[in-house]
Amino acid sequence: MLSLATGYNFSLFKDKFQVGFSILKDKTDGFYTNLYDNSDFDKQENLMLNSTFKYLFAKNWEAILITKFNEGRNNGPFSLAPDPASALENPFEVNQNATTQMVDDSENLSLVIKNTGPKINFSSQTAIQKNYRYYKTPIDGDFSPIDGVSIVNNYGEDWNTVTVWTQELRLASATTGQRLNWQVGFFGFTSDAPTRQGVYFGDDAELVGSPISNFTTINTNVATGYGFAFFGQATYSLTEKLKLTAGLRSDYEKKELTVSQELDFGQGDPLVTVPDTTGNVSYNAISPKLALAYELSNTNDLYASYSRGFRPGGLTQIGSDPSNPPLFVYDPEFSNNFEIGSKNYFFNRKMRVNVSAFISTISDVQVPGLILPDAIVVTQNAGNLTSTGVEWEINTIPMRNLSIDWSFGYTHATFDDLTLPTDGGETDFSGNRQIFTPDMTSMVAAQWTPQFFNTKEFSWIVRGEWLYFGEQFFNLENTISQDAYQIANAKFGVISDTLELTLWAKNIFDKTYIDYAYAFGPSHLGNPATFGLTAMIKFD
């Protein structure tokens, strides 16, 4: 893998106008081999262009315009094995007849306006985000060499482009040292996501269960929505050492989804099988927050907090599978989160130790699932969940230019009630673990940055990392899993405030492991041993 970056910053008009540009280019040759034609399957390239314009247009007022453009190309977006056993027994191999390039282009534009006043600070952030993602030619939908199913979604830029507008306004007390500090604000958004995707059944359609062949099921989903929230938070010093924080957020969100379906046999007009049908839902929630913080000393703090979380519900898309009906409503997810902890410095602030313990109860847990062959995501509610755990983070500087860090987390997340459909009825899976949640995670990192040949501007960097991931499951039945595994990373090179030239290695010992898998089996491996070069330079 090769990564190149450069940047340039400069000022004009006595530092009232500041400009910055950066470019990042990375390229990966790919890890997978497609046995169908013995080709590299997943070569990827990304180009990122960023710019920042900062203008001090009046006393205590500033405007910041930020632009970000990303151009991604992936020549193997579905690098999936049919099941975990196949992925591990034949690592980094696929056998697919329909290959393509995925185009993933995104644009982000934001404008921030800030005012720093004697009593009140004001900020406004307006942003638009746009993402256009499609496959240049049909992509394999059955993960095999047969001409069974392929996915078509190159219907022009009017489709498969997601656009989101956001606006945030915030007022806050200007002086942080006073007894009462507060902030209030507003957040709003609109979203527009028209998608059009075809599922083509080829000459071998009978092998995937279709009685007819050489036709395309075209599914159209036009999703729109808007929402807004008002929020406020205040921190009051009850004593010199004890602080109380209270907050409240009120959310409202509305979603609308229009679905339709057509059959295209390649001749004449497509046959409409599902006419335009529209559903809409709306949700609102009140989310409180409460926290106490006590200062034992200048370097030791204790805290306890409670917060209520909210994730809105929605509507399911239309697909080719009749067992997953469109416009099915899934409910919002709510959580109650409790946490206690301690933040500490020791040895003249050369060691930082943060420790916390938490418990969360979650109702109507939302679980997204990938539906094939359409490759659409359908969200369903999956019962109630309780998650408990502990975390700590230790950062030390035992000697000059040397830092050692250790982070650790333990999570026990199980369903209190979970009933799933099985052959012949329903089965109680209460007590099963939450998906995509390792029971333990840990990282140890050591970094040494001595001077580069007695120069003040440059330093060597020597860094090593050890990461541990505990057992995790990928389906609610807990039949697809990845055992605990460890990986090691390293970096070596020269760095400064304006330059980086480093060689790095990830997964040095080439551990083979499942990165993620879907409930019906298809599995993707984590990257093998990877070596690369990063070159970055910034001009001022």
Secondary structure, 3 states (H helix, E strand, C coil): CEEEEEEEEEEECCCCEEEEEEEEEEEECCCCEECCCCEECCCEEEEEEEEEEEEEEECCEEEEEEEEEEEEEECCCCCCECCHHHHHHCCCEECCCCCCCEEEEEEEEEEEEEEECCCEEEEEEEEEEEEEEEECCCEECCCCCCCCEEEECCCCCCCCEEEEEEEEEEEEECCCCCCEEEEEEEEEEEEEEEEEEEEEECCCHHHHCCCCCCEEEEEEEEEEEEEEEEEEEEEEECCCCEEEEEEEEEEEEEEEEEEEEEEECCCCCCEEEEEEEEEEEEEEEEEEEEEEEEEEECCEEEEEEEEEEEECCEECCCCCCCCCCCCCEECCEEEEEEEEEEEEEECCCCEEEEEEEEEEEEECCEEEEEECCCCEEEEEECCEEEEEEEEEEEEEEEECCEEEEEEEEEEEEEEEECEEEECCEEEECCCCECECCCCEEEEEEEEECCECCCCCCCEEEEEEEEEEECCEECCCCCCCEECCEEEEEEEEEEECCCEEEEEEEECCCCCCCEEEECCCCCEEECCCCEEEEEEEEEEC
